[in-house]
């Protein structure tokens, strides 16, 4: 059984996350809120770094 995530949550590989966020831009949305779930400060900092390195560049 996979991880349970909230409604509207995206979980997966960097490309899939970027494609999901890009779909909002296509719909005319120019701002989204990204919430990274974590168990602590160290994990959150790691997730922000990974998002910036792996997902953000795919968004153009």
PDB file with SEQRES, HELIX, SHEET and CRYST1 records, atoms N, CA, C and O in Angstrom:
SEQRES   1 A   60  UNK UNK UNK UNK UNK UNK UNK UNK UNK UNK UNK UNK UNK          
SEQRES   2 A   60  UNK UNK UNK UNK UNK UNK UNK UNK UNK UNK UNK UNK UNK          
SEQRES   3 A   60  UNK UNK UNK UNK UNK UNK UNK UNK UNK UNK UNK UNK UNK          
SEQRES   4 A   60  UNK UNK UNK UNK UNK UNK UNK UNK UNK UNK UNK UNK UNK          
SEQRES   5 A   60  UNK UNK UNK UNK UNK UNK UNK UNK                              
HELIX    1 AA1 UNK A   14  UNK A   26  1                                  13    
HELIX    2 AA2 UNK A   41  UNK A   50  1                                  10    
HELIX    3 AA3 UNK A   51  UNK A   55  3                                   5    
HELIX    4 AA4 UNK A   56  UNK A   59  5                                   4    
CRYST1    1.000    1.000    1.000  90.00  90.00  90.00 P 1           1          
ATOM      1  N   UNK A   1       0.842  -1.177   0.000  1.00  0.00           N  
ATOM      2  CA  UNK A   1       0.000   0.000   0.000  1.00  0.00           C  
ATOM      3  C   UNK A   1       0.889   1.243   0.000  1.00  0.00           C  
ATOM      4  O   UNK A   1       1.853   1.315   0.763  1.00  0.00           O  
ATOM      5  N   UNK A   2       0.572   2.218  -0.849  1.00  0.00           N  
ATOM      6  CA  UNK A   2       1.371   3.426  -0.967  1.00  0.00           C  
ATOM      7  C   UNK A   2       1.124   4.411   0.153  1.00  0.00           C  
ATOM      8  O   UNK A   2       0.274   4.199   1.018  1.00  0.00           O  
ATOM      9  N   UNK A   3       1.868   5.475   0.122  1.00  0.00           N  
ATOM     10  CA  UNK A   3       1.707   6.528   1.124  1.00  0.00           C  
ATOM     11  C   UNK A   3       0.372   7.232   0.928  1.00  0.00           C  
ATOM     12  O   UNK A   3      -0.063   7.453  -0.203  1.00  0.00           O  
ATOM     13  N   UNK A   4      -0.266   7.578   2.022  1.00  0.00           N  
ATOM     14  CA  UNK A   4      -1.512   8.346   1.958  1.00  0.00           C  
ATOM     15  C   UNK A   4      -1.157   9.823   1.940  1.00  0.00           C  
ATOM     16  O   UNK A   4      -0.432  10.313   2.806  1.00  0.00           O  
ATOM     17  N   UNK A   5      -1.669  10.513   0.956  1.00  0.00           N  
ATOM     18  CA  UNK A   5      -1.431  11.951   0.846  1.00  0.00           C  
ATOM     19  C   UNK A   5      -2.770  12.661   0.723  1.00  0.00           C  
ATOM     20  O   UNK A   5      -3.775  12.052   0.358  1.00  0.00           O  
ATOM     21  N   UNK A   6      -2.777  13.929   1.024  1.00  0.00           N  
ATOM     22  CA  UNK A   6      -4.013  14.705   0.997  1.00  0.00           C  
ATOM     23  C   UNK A   6      -4.522  14.979  -0.408  1.00  0.00           C  
ATOM     24  O   UNK A   6      -3.821  14.767  -1.397  1.00  0.00           O  
ATOM     25  N   UNK A   7      -5.754  15.454  -0.471  1.00  0.00           N  
ATOM     26  CA  UNK A   7      -6.379  15.798  -1.746  1.00  0.00           C  
ATOM     27  C   UNK A   7      -5.547  16.855  -2.464  1.00  0.00           C  
ATOM     28  O   UNK A   7      -5.147  17.850  -1.859  1.00  0.00           O  
ATOM     29  N   UNK A   8      -5.293  16.646  -3.720  1.00  0.00           N  
ATOM     30  CA  UNK A   8      -4.519  17.598  -4.501  1.00  0.00           C  
ATOM     31  C   UNK A   8      -3.018  17.449  -4.337  1.00  0.00           C  
ATOM     32  O   UNK A   8      -2.248  18.186  -4.953  1.00  0.00           O  
ATOM     33  N   UNK A   9      -2.597  16.504  -3.514  1.00  0.00           N  
ATOM     34  CA  UNK A   9      -1.167  16.300  -3.285  1.00  0.00           C  
ATOM     35  C   UNK A   9      -0.550  15.551  -4.461  1.00  0.00           C  
ATOM     36  O   UNK A   9      -1.210  14.744  -5.115  1.00  0.00           O  
ATOM     37  N   UNK A  10       0.707  15.828  -4.715  1.00  0.00           N  
ATOM     38  CA  UNK A  10       1.441  15.166  -5.780  1.00  0.00           C  
ATOM     39  C   UNK A  10       2.636  14.466  -5.150  1.00  0.00           C  
ATOM     40  O   UNK A  10       3.377  15.058  -4.366  1.00  0.00           O  
ATOM     41  N   UNK A  11       2.809  13.221  -5.497  1.00  0.00           N  
ATOM     42  CA  UNK A  11       3.900  12.415  -4.960  1.00  0.00           C  
ATOM     43  C   UNK A  11       4.519  11.661  -6.118  1.00  0.00           C  
ATOM     44  O   UNK A  11       3.799  11.022  -6.886  1.00  0.00           O  
ATOM     45  N   UNK A  12       5.831  11.717  -6.264  1.00  0.00           N  
ATOM     46  CA  UNK A  12       6.446  10.962  -7.340  1.00  0.00           C  
ATOM     47  C   UNK A  12       7.767  11.551  -7.785  1.00  0.00           C  
ATOM     48  O   UNK A  12       8.418  12.308  -7.065  1.00  0.00           O  
ATOM     49  N   UNK A  13       8.141  11.174  -9.004  1.00  0.00           N  
ATOM     50  CA  UNK A  13       9.412  11.599  -9.581  1.00  0.00           C  
ATOM     51  C   UNK A  13       9.374  13.089  -9.937  1.00  0.00           C  
ATOM     52  O   UNK A  13       8.305  13.673 -10.111  1.00  0.00           O  
ATOM     53  N   UNK A  14      10.534  13.673 -10.039  1.00  0.00           N  
ATOM     54  CA  UNK A  14      10.670  15.109 -10.317  1.00  0.00           C  
ATOM     55  C   UNK A  14       9.909  15.532 -11.563  1.00  0.00           C  
ATOM     56  O   UNK A  14       9.218  16.551 -11.550  1.00  0.00           O  
ATOM     57  N   UNK A  15      10.026  14.768 -12.631  1.00  0.00           N  
ATOM     58  CA  UNK A  15       9.366  15.134 -13.889  1.00  0.00           C  
ATOM     59  C   UNK A  15       7.846  15.153 -13.724  1.00  0.00           C  
ATOM     60  O   UNK A  15       7.183  16.057 -14.232  1.00  0.00           O  
ATOM     61  N   UNK A  16       7.293  14.174 -13.027  1.00  0.00           N  
ATOM     62  CA  UNK A  16       5.849  14.130 -12.807  1.00  0.00           C  
ATOM     63  C   UNK A  16       5.359  15.300 -11.971  1.00  0.00           C  
ATOM     64  O   UNK A  16       4.291  15.854 -12.232  1.00  0.00           O  
ATOM     65  N   UNK A  17       6.135  15.671 -10.974  1.00  0.00           N  
ATOM     66  CA  UNK A  17       5.770  16.821 -10.138  1.00  0.00           C  
ATOM     67  C   UNK A  17       5.807  18.098 -10.972  1.00  0.00           C  
ATOM     68  O   UNK A  17       4.900  18.926 -10.889  1.00  0.00           O  
ATOM     69  N   UNK A  18       6.853  18.257 -11.773  1.00  0.00           N  
ATOM     70  CA  UNK A  18       6.965  19.444 -12.627  1.00  0.00           C  
ATOM     71  C   UNK A  18       5.811  19.505 -13.624  1.00  0.00           C  
ATOM     72  O   UNK A  18       5.256  20.579 -13.857  1.00  0.00           O  
ATOM     73  N   UNK A  19       5.446  18.374 -14.213  1.00  0.00           N  
ATOM     74  CA  UNK A  19       4.339  18.350 -15.172  1.00  0.00           C  
ATOM     75  C   UNK A  19       3.026  18.733 -14.491  1.00  0.00           C  
ATOM     76  O   UNK A  19       2.201  19.433 -15.078  1.00  0.00           O  
ATOM     77  N   UNK A  20       2.836  18.280 -13.270  1.00  0.00           N  
ATOM     78  CA  UNK A  20       1.626  18.622 -12.524  1.00  0.00           C  
ATOM     79  C   UNK A  20       1.566  20.125 -12.254  1.00  0.00           C  
ATOM     80  O   UNK A  20       0.514  20.744 -12.411  1.00  0.00           O  
ATOM     81  N   UNK A  21       2.684  20.704 -11.850  1.00  0.00           N  
ATOM     82  CA  UNK A  21       2.736  22.146 -11.599  1.00  0.00           C  
ATOM     83  C   UNK A  21       2.582  22.938 -12.897  1.00  0.00           C  
ATOM     84  O   UNK A  21       1.938  23.987 -12.911  1.00  0.00           O  
ATOM     85  N   UNK A  22       3.163  22.445 -13.975  1.00  0.00           N  
ATOM     86  CA  UNK A  22       3.073  23.116 -15.273  1.00  0.00           C  
ATOM     87  C   UNK A  22       1.622  23.174 -15.747  1.00  0.00           C  
ATOM     88  O   UNK A  22       1.216  24.144 -16.386  1.00  0.00           O  
ATOM     89  N   UNK A  23       0.845  22.142 -15.438  1.00  0.00           N  
ATOM     90  CA  UNK A  23      -0.567  22.102 -15.839  1.00  0.00           C  
ATOM     91  C   UNK A  23      -1.333  23.294 -15.264  1.00  0.00           C  
ATOM     92  O   UNK A  23      -2.259  23.798 -15.900  1.00  0.00           O  
ATOM     93  N   UNK A  24      -0.961  23.743 -14.085  1.00  0.00           N  
ATOM     94  CA  UNK A  24      -1.609  24.921 -13.508  1.00  0.00           C  
ATOM     95  C   UNK A  24      -1.323  26.160 -14.353  1.00  0.00           C  
ATOM     96  O   UNK A  24      -2.216  26.977 -14.579  1.00  0.00           O  
ATOM     97  N   UNK A  25      -0.087  26.304 -14.819  1.00  0.00           N  
ATOM     98  CA  UNK A  25       0.284  27.444 -15.657  1.00  0.00           C  
ATOM     99  C   UNK A  25      -0.537  27.434 -16.942  1.00  0.00           C  
ATOM    100  O   UNK A  25      -1.014  28.477 -17.389  1.00  0.00           O  
ATOM    101  N   UNK A  26      -0.699  26.250 -17.534  1.00  0.00           N  
ATOM    102  CA  UNK A  26      -1.484  26.110 -18.761  1.00  0.00           C  
ATOM    103  C   UNK A  26      -2.928  26.567 -18.531  1.00  0.00           C  
ATOM    104  O   UNK A  26      -3.560  27.104 -19.440  1.00  0.00           O  
ATOM    105  N   UNK A  27      -3.446  26.357 -17.326  1.00  0.00           N  
ATOM    106  CA  UNK A  27      -4.813  26.770 -16.991  1.00  0.00           C  
ATOM    107  C   UNK A  27      -4.910  28.263 -16.663  1.00  0.00           C  
ATOM    108  O   UNK A  27      -6.000  28.773 -16.405  1.00  0.00           O  
ATOM    109  N   UNK A  28      -3.769  28.963 -16.672  1.00  0.00           N  
ATOM    110  CA  UNK A  28      -3.783  30.392 -16.404  1.00  0.00           C  
ATOM    111  C   UNK A  28      -3.414  30.776 -14.983  1.00  0.00           C  
ATOM    112  O   UNK A  28      -3.455  31.954 -14.628  1.00  0.00           O  
ATOM    113  N   UNK A  29      -3.057  29.800 -14.172  1.00  0.00           N  
ATOM    114  CA  UNK A  29      -2.651  30.084 -12.793  1.00  0.00           C  
ATOM    115  C   UNK A  29      -1.216  30.590 -12.817  1.00  0.00           C  
ATOM    116  O   UNK A  29      -0.352  29.965 -13.432  1.00  0.00           O  
ATOM    117  N   UNK A  30      -0.949  31.712 -12.160  1.00  0.00           N  
ATOM    118  CA  UNK A  30       0.415  32.244 -12.166  1.00  0.00           C  
ATOM    119  C   UNK A  30       1.095  32.173 -10.802  1.00  0.00           C  
ATOM    120  O   UNK A  30       2.204  32.679 -10.633  1.00  0.00           O  
ATOM    121  N   UNK A  31       0.436  31.551  -9.836  1.00  0.00           N  
ATOM    122  CA  UNK A  31       1.050  31.373  -8.524  1.00  0.00           C  
ATOM    123  C   UNK A  31       0.472  30.123  -7.871  1.00  0.00           C  
ATOM    124  O   UNK A  31      -0.744  29.932  -7.846  1.00  0.00           O  
ATOM    125  N   UNK A  32       1.343  29.281  -7.347  1.00  0.00           N  
ATOM    126  CA  UNK A  32       0.909  28.099  -6.600  1.00  0.00           C  
ATOM    127  C   UNK A  32       1.676  28.044  -5.288  1.00  0.00           C  
ATOM    128  O   UNK A  32       2.762  28.610  -5.163  1.00  0.00           O  
ATOM    129  N   UNK A  33       1.109  27.371  -4.336  1.00  0.00           N  
ATOM    130  CA  UNK A  33       1.780  27.173  -3.056  1.00  0.00           C  
ATOM    131  C   UNK A  33       2.259  25.731  -3.008  1.00  0.00           C  
ATOM    132  O   UNK A  33       1.478  24.800  -3.208  1.00  0.00           O  
ATOM    133  N   UNK A  34       3.539  25.554  -2.742  1.00  0.00           N  
ATOM    134  CA  UNK A  34       4.117  24.218  -2.628  1.00  0.00           C  
ATOM    135  C   UNK A  34       4.381  23.957  -1.157  1.00  0.00           C  
ATOM    136  O   UNK A  34       5.095  24.714  -0.500  1.00  0.00           O  
ATOM    137  N   UNK A  35       3.810  22.898  -0.653  1.00  0.00           N  
ATOM    138  CA  UNK A  35       3.980  22.539   0.748  1.00  0.00           C  
ATOM    139  C   UNK A  35       4.719  21.215   0.799  1.00  0.00           C  
ATOM    140  O   UNK A  35       4.209  20.203   0.318  1.00  0.00           O  
ATOM    141  N   UNK A  36       5.896  21.207   1.366  1.00  0.00           N  
ATOM    142  CA  UNK A  36       6.707  20.004   1.476  1.00  0.00           C  
ATOM    143  C   UNK A  36       6.522  19.415   2.869  1.00  0.00           C  
ATOM    144  O   UNK A  36       6.895  20.034   3.866  1.00  0.00           O  
ATOM    145  N   UNK A  37       5.956  18.240   2.931  1.00  0.00           N  
ATOM    146  CA  UNK A  37       5.734  17.600   4.228  1.00  0.00           C  
ATOM    147  C   UNK A  37       7.041  17.001   4.726  1.00  0.00           C  
ATOM    148  O   UNK A  37       7.785  16.390   3.959  1.00  0.00           O  
ATOM    149  N   UNK A  38       7.311  17.177   5.990  1.00  0.00           N  
ATOM    150  CA  UNK A  38       8.558  16.655   6.555  1.00  0.00           C  
ATOM    151  C   UNK A  38       8.357  16.297   8.018  1.00  0.00           C  
ATOM    152  O   UNK A  38       7.394  16.715   8.661  1.00  0.00           O  
ATOM    153  N   UNK A  39       9.292  15.514   8.514  1.00  0.00           N  
ATOM    154  CA  UNK A  39       9.252  15.106   9.920  1.00  0.00           C  
ATOM    155  C   UNK A  39      10.148  15.975  10.790  1.00  0.00           C  
ATOM    156  O   UNK A  39      10.234  15.773  12.001  1.00  0.00           O  
ATOM    157  N   UNK A  40      10.805  16.932  10.176  1.00  0.00           N  
ATOM    158  CA  UNK A  40      11.679  17.798  10.967  1.00  0.00           C  
ATOM    159  C   UNK A  40      12.408  18.797  10.094  1.00  0.00           C  
ATOM    160  O   UNK A  40      12.309  18.766   8.868  1.00  0.00           O  
ATOM    161  N   UNK A  41      13.133  19.674  10.741  1.00  0.00           N  
ATOM    162  CA  UNK A  41      13.835  20.762  10.064  1.00  0.00           C  
ATOM    163  C   UNK A  41      14.860  20.253   9.052  1.00  0.00           C  
ATOM    164  O   UNK A  41      14.930  20.763   7.934  1.00  0.00           O  
ATOM    165  N   UNK A  42      15.646  19.261   9.431  1.00  0.00           N  
ATOM    166  CA  UNK A  42      16.687  18.748   8.540  1.00  0.00           C  
ATOM    167  C   UNK A  42      16.067  18.159   7.274  1.00  0.00           C  
ATOM    168  O   UNK A  42      16.546  18.407   6.168  1.00  0.00           O  
ATOM    169  N   UNK A  43      15.005  17.382   7.444  1.00  0.00           N  
ATOM    170  CA  UNK A  43      14.334  16.788   6.290  1.00  0.00           C  
ATOM    171  C   UNK A  43      13.717  17.866   5.392  1.00  0.00           C  
ATOM    172  O   UNK A  43      13.768  17.755   4.167  1.00  0.00           O  
ATOM    173  N   UNK A  44      13.141  18.896   5.990  1.00  0.00           N  
ATOM    174  CA  UNK A  44      12.543  19.979   5.206  1.00  0.00           C  
ATOM    175  C   UNK A  44      13.604  20.704   4.380  1.00  0.00           C  
ATOM    176  O   UNK A  44      13.388  20.980   3.200  1.00  0.00           O  
ATOM    177  N   UNK A  45      14.732  21.010   4.983  1.00  0.00           N  
ATOM    178  CA  UNK A  45      15.815  21.686   4.261  1.00  0.00           C  
ATOM    179  C   UNK A  45      16.291  20.814   3.099  1.00  0.00           C  
ATOM    180  O   UNK A  45      16.563  21.325   2.013  1.00  0.00           O  
ATOM    181  N   UNK A  46      16.391  19.514   3.319  1.00  0.00           N  
ATOM    182  CA  UNK A  46      16.793  18.584   2.261  1.00  0.00           C  
ATOM    183  C   UNK A  46      15.766  18.592   1.121  1.00  0.00           C  
ATOM    184  O   UNK A  46      16.141  18.614  -0.052  1.00  0.00           O  
ATOM    185  N   UNK A  47      14.489  18.576   1.462  1.00  0.00           N  
ATOM    186  CA  UNK A  47      13.436  18.571   0.446  1.00  0.00           C  
ATOM    187  C   UNK A  47      13.426  19.864  -0.367  1.00  0.00           C  
ATOM    188  O   UNK A  47      13.238  19.833  -1.583  1.00  0.00           O  
ATOM    189  N   UNK A  48      13.625  20.990   0.295  1.00  0.00           N  
ATOM    190  CA  UNK A  48      13.683  22.269  -0.419  1.00  0.00           C  
ATOM    191  C   UNK A  48      14.851  22.252  -1.403  1.00  0.00           C  
ATOM    192  O   UNK A  48      14.712  22.695  -2.543  1.00  0.00           O  
ATOM    193  N   UNK A  49      15.990  21.746  -0.968  1.00  0.00           N  
ATOM    194  CA  UNK A  49      17.159  21.655  -1.844  1.00  0.00           C  
ATOM    195  C   UNK A  49      16.908  20.759  -3.044  1.00  0.00           C  
ATOM    196  O   UNK A  49      17.273  21.099  -4.169  1.00  0.00           O  
ATOM    197  N   UNK A  50      16.286  19.617  -2.803  1.00  0.00           N  
ATOM    198  CA  UNK A  50      15.981  18.699  -3.899  1.00  0.00           C  
ATOM    199  C   UNK A  50      14.969  19.299  -4.867  1.00  0.00           C  
ATOM    200  O   UNK A  50      15.108  19.156  -6.082  1.00  0.00           O  
ATOM    201  N   UNK A  51      13.954  19.970  -4.333  1.00  0.00           N  
ATOM    202  CA  UNK A  51      12.962  20.622  -5.197  1.00  0.00           C  
ATOM    203  C   UNK A  51      13.648  21.659  -6.082  1.00  0.00           C  
ATOM    204  O   UNK A  51      13.405  21.720  -7.288  1.00  0.00           O  
ATOM    205  N   UNK A  52      14.504  22.467  -5.472  1.00  0.00           N  
ATOM    206  CA  UNK A  52      15.217  23.496  -6.230  1.00  0.00           C  
ATOM    207  C   UNK A  52      16.157  22.928  -7.278  1.00  0.00           C  
ATOM    208  O   UNK A  52      16.318  23.510  -8.350  1.00  0.00           O  
ATOM    209  N   UNK A  53      16.773  21.806  -6.979  1.00  0.00           N  
ATOM    210  CA  UNK A  53      17.741  21.207  -7.894  1.00  0.00           C  
ATOM    211  C   UNK A  53      17.091  20.341  -8.968  1.00  0.00           C  
ATOM    212  O   UNK A  53      17.573  20.297 -10.100  1.00  0.00           O  
ATOM    213  N   UNK A  54      16.003  19.651  -8.628  1.00  0.00           N  
ATOM    214  CA  UNK A  54      15.450  18.654  -9.543  1.00  0.00           C  
ATOM    215  C   UNK A  54      14.125  19.043 -10.195  1.00  0.00           C  
ATOM    216  O   UNK A  54      13.873  18.656 -11.336  1.00  0.00           O  
ATOM    217  N   UNK A  55      13.283  19.789  -9.511  1.00  0.00           N  
ATOM    218  CA  UNK A  55      11.965  20.123 -10.061  1.00  0.00           C  
ATOM    219  C   UNK A  55      11.965  21.517 -10.694  1.00  0.00           C  
ATOM    220  O   UNK A  55      11.520  21.682 -11.829  1.00  0.00           O  
ATOM    221  N   UNK A  56      12.454  22.499  -9.978  1.00  0.00           N  
ATOM    222  CA  UNK A  56      12.416  23.886 -10.468  1.00  0.00           C  
ATOM    223  C   UNK A  56      13.033  24.060 -11.860  1.00  0.00           C  
ATOM    224  O   UNK A  56      12.453  24.770 -12.682  1.00  0.00           O  
ATOM    225  N   UNK A  57      14.182  23.446 -12.162  1.00  0.00           N  
ATOM    226  CA  UNK A  57      14.746  23.620 -13.504  1.00  0.00           C  
ATOM    227  C   UNK A  57      13.826  23.102 -14.620  1.00  0.00           C  
ATOM    228  O   UNK A  57      13.889  23.590 -15.748  1.00  0.00           O  
ATOM    229  N   UNK A  58      12.992  22.137 -14.313  1.00  0.00           N  
ATOM    230  CA  UNK A  58      12.077  21.585 -15.315  1.00  0.00           C  
ATOM    231  C   UNK A  58      10.897  22.514 -15.592  1.00  0.00           C  
ATOM    232  O   UNK A  58      10.177  22.332 -16.574  1.00  0.00           O  
ATOM    233  N   UNK A  59      10.702  23.501 -14.732  1.00  0.00           N  
ATOM    234  CA  UNK A  59       9.587  24.433 -14.895  1.00  0.00           C  
ATOM    235  C   UNK A  59       9.927  25.608 -15.803  1.00  0.00           C  
ATOM    236  O   UNK A  59       9.059  26.411 -16.148  1.00  0.00           O  
ATOM    237  N   UNK A  60      11.182  25.702 -16.182  1.00  0.00           N  
ATOM    238  CA  UNK A  60      11.593  26.770 -17.096  1.00  0.00           C  
ATOM    239  C   UNK A  60      11.911  27.988 -16.374  1.00  0.00           C  
ATOM    240  O   UNK A  60      12.277  28.991 -16.987  1.00  0.00           O  
TER     241      UNK A  60                                                      
END                                                                             
